[in-house]
Amino acid sequence: MQAVEPSRRMAVLEQQRRVKMARSAHAYVRGNTLQFYEWLASGSGDKLPQGPAVWICGDCHAGNLGPVANAEGRVEIQIRDLDQTVVGNPAHDLVRLGLSLATAARGSDLPGVTTALMLEQMVLGYGQALSAPRKAAADHEAVELRPIRLTMRAALSRKWRHLAEERIEDETPVIPLGDRFWALTDEERAEVERIVKEAKSDLLLGGNKLRVLDAAYWMKGCSSLGKLRFAVLVGVGKKQDQCYRLLDIKEAVTAAAPMKRAVEMPGDNAARVVAGAKALSPYLGDRMVAAHFKNRPVVMRALMPQDLKVEVDRLTREEAVATAHYLASVVGKAHVRQMDTATRKRWKAELGRNRSKSLDAPGWLWQSVVELVAEHEAAYLEHCRRYALGDCIR
């Protein structure tokens, strides 16, 4: 198959992004991160509590949380996507997660009172992580929550063949070209091989016994569509007993997430993403390497079969409330590992302001999520009117 020129890719990728975002309000929230940042910049974010300067996800929606494996195969639920990570206000991650869970609840036809309970449980779960970091985000054996339990069970049972069947259709050491994977130009292939060769020791993929078997442009994700994205299949070890690994090379662009003033942070976007990942999700961060593709910063990571996302599209009321508590505790654990004891206590006290004794969520969180849900719902309907109109949704 002939390589698709980069100029043609952009139009196709942008159209695909519009299609994906039109499928549901929840998908629109996932794919339209910029609207959240615009809301923060408009002054609405001024009412949020000001937390300590720590690395935050920056795009902390529910789809960016799930099982992540380290190089030894140990699995924990951590943050899975760090494209927007910055040293910022941890309250931004809470509001973004609350918005995501609220739209998921709407998609599950759950009443508004469930959303109120979810936000309350978010603050409780996050607060517990601040109070007892070692007990936060319980191991999978102790998790009785069905969506978490099923996702962890699936993650722990997965092998290379499952990743291969899911990503590249089968275990054959070839990336199938078609709708998802496009042929590279000779220049792009050479640049991909250079990046892999220079970074292989850092990725712990077998030292000198590593070969690039195939590579392709990867149409994947939603908010990342339109940026550089490559899938690389490598062979590790001697030919007679080699195993395979799949690498993901993704462009790192300037973060739109607001950052704290007067903080030190890598100026290179790829280095920023890797630094944030190591702080927030060490299992993932240790499998990532910062590089440059023709002077454009990219992050290369080794994919693991155990890496999955927690599905929150169809939940019962009880599951939705418990999921909110659990996922917020995961985010809290990621934040709190960067804080000393005194900072944790101050931040927990600040989170409690405007909190009533009823089951209502803190005023700043409730009001923020209500505003954001309303704005995103209106924008989603306008998006559908302009770009979907029924014939784009498949």
C-alpha positions, 0 to 999 in steps of 0.5 A: 500500500502506498504511503499516505502523504502527511498533508492528506492525513490531516484532513482524514484524521480531523474528520475521524475525530469529529465522527468519534466526538459525535457518538456521545456526550461522554465521547465529546468530553473526552475528545474536547479537552480545550473547552475545559481549559477555556472554562478555567481561563475564563475566570471560572477556575478562580473559585477552585481551591488552590492546591500545592504545586504537584504534577497533575494529569491535566486531562483526568477523565475516566477513560485515562484511568485503568490498569497499567503494568510495570516492566516486571508485570505487576499491575495497578490502576493508575493514570494512563495518559499524560499528554497534558501533564504539568505542575499545576493545581490538583483541583483541576484533575478533580473537576475534570474527573467529576465532569467525565463521571457526570457525563457518564452518569447521564449516558447511563440514564442515571438521575441527577441525584446520582451525580451529586452522590458521585461527586461527594464520594469523589471527595471522600475517596480523594480525601482518604488518599490524603489521609492514608496514602498506603491504603489508597486505591486498594489492590485488585484482590480487595476490590469488590466493585464490579467494573474495577474487578472485571477490568483487573481480572481481564488485565491480569489474564492478558498475554502478548497474543491478546495485545496483538489480536487487539492492536494488529489483528493477529500474532503475525509480525506484520502491521496490517495496513488499512483504515487504522494503519497507514504506510510510512514514507521511506524517510519516516521509516528511517526516522522511526528506526533511528529513534528505536535504535537510540532508545532501546536500552532505556526501554529494556527491550533486549539490548542489542538483540532488537530489530524493527520488523514493521512500522506504520502511521497509527490512527488512534485516540481522539484528542491526539488525532492529527498529531504524529502517531506511529506503531512499531513492531519489534523483535527481541532476542535471537531469531529462533526464539525471539518475542515481539513488542509493540511500541507507540510513538506519539507526538508531544505538543505544548500542554494547554493545561494551566500550570503553576507560576514560578515552577521548574518543569522541562521545556521540552514537551516530550521530557515534560510528559515523561517527567509527569508520568514518572511522578504520577504513574511510575509503572507507565513512566518507566516504560516511556522515553523522550525523543525527537522525530525530525525535531518534533518532540515525541514520546515512545512507550512500550505497550503492555498487554495489561494496559486497559481502561476502566469502562464507565459507560453503562453503570448502575447507580451503586456502581457509579457512586462506588466507581467515583470513590475508587477512581478519585482515590487513584488520582489522590494516590498519584498526587499524594506521593509528591507531597510531604505530611504537612502539605497533605494536611494543608491540602486536605483542609483546603478541600473541605471548604464550603462543604456542608454536612449533608450529602451535597458535594463541596460547593466549588466542585458541584458548581463547577461540574454543573457549569461544565456539563451545561456548556459541554452539552450545548457544545456537543449538540452544536457539534452534532448539528455541524458535523454529524447530522446522522450520516457521520455516526457509525 
